[in-house]
């Protein structure tokens, strides 16, 4: 394990991590490239049905 925090995350390599390196990147820029809404939003939409 690398004790140094990750300075920049890349969506192309995010699948190789045990934890999501992009999780803390909340904001409009991250949402712009997202292909699916966050799980919290999906669950909320299902609960409204």
C-alpha positions, 0 to 999 in steps of 0.5 A: 500500500502506498502511504501517499494520497492519490493526487489525481485520479483517472477514469480510465484506471479507476477500475483497477483500484479496490476503492473508488479513487473518484469518490471524493470528486463531487461536482459538476465536472465529475458529473459531466463525464459520468455515465450513470447517476450516483447510487444514492440518486438511483435509490431515491428515484426507485423509492419515489416509484 
